[in-house]
Each structure stands twice: as C-alpha cells, then as structure tokens.
Amino acid sequence: MTPLTKDELAELREELERQLARLLRSIESSEAALAPVELDQSRVGRLSRMDELQNQSLTRNLHEREEIRLTLIRNALARMEEGTFGVCEACGDGIPYERLLVFPEATECGDCG
C-alpha cells in the first residue's frame, strides 16, 4: 500500500499525465526528422549531407531516450492503478513524496536508488 495521500497521488498523476502528453508530442515531431537522409548530389555539398546525418543521429538518440522515458511514465501510471505506486521495489518502504515530485517515475526510495 502506498504511503501517499489521495491529494499527493492526484497531483503526481496529473504531473505524469502532463509529461506523457509532452513526450508523445515530442516523439511525434521527432519521427519526421528520423526519415532517411536523401543523398541528393545537386545540394550544397558533402558538408551539408554530413551535417544532416549528424543532426539525424542526435535526433535518433533523443528519440531513444524519449521512448525509454515514455515507458517509465506508463509503468508509473500502471503502478498507480495497481496501488503499488510510491512503494520502493527494492526494500518495500515508501518513496518520499518529495522524491516523487522531482522524479515521479521513480521505483526506488533514495536509500535504494
């Protein structure tokens, strides 16, 4: 059972849902930037293509991090539904509300994580 109050849980749920919506928008917009780089020889030159490939690589890394964060947030919301949100998976103690405010998808208390 979570040591959090109903108000704390509601606030954390709202924050997780805000972060989820923001991530979904970001992922959607970054997917267009992940399209294969066209090697058009009539373009400015080799450096432009290299810049484009480098930008695509940075976007891919960001996209991968966002996908991981998306999974963490969805898992946190699932734990809320199960009633295990706010309970440390390592020791079973409660995760402090202050920690969850900063990192709402946390699965461990400060001592274990």
Secondary structure as UniProt FT lines:
FT   HELIX           6..33
FT   TURN            41..42
FT   HELIX           46..82
FT   TURN            85..86
FT   TURN            89..91
FT   HELIX           97..102
FT   TURN            104..105
FT   TURN            110..112
//
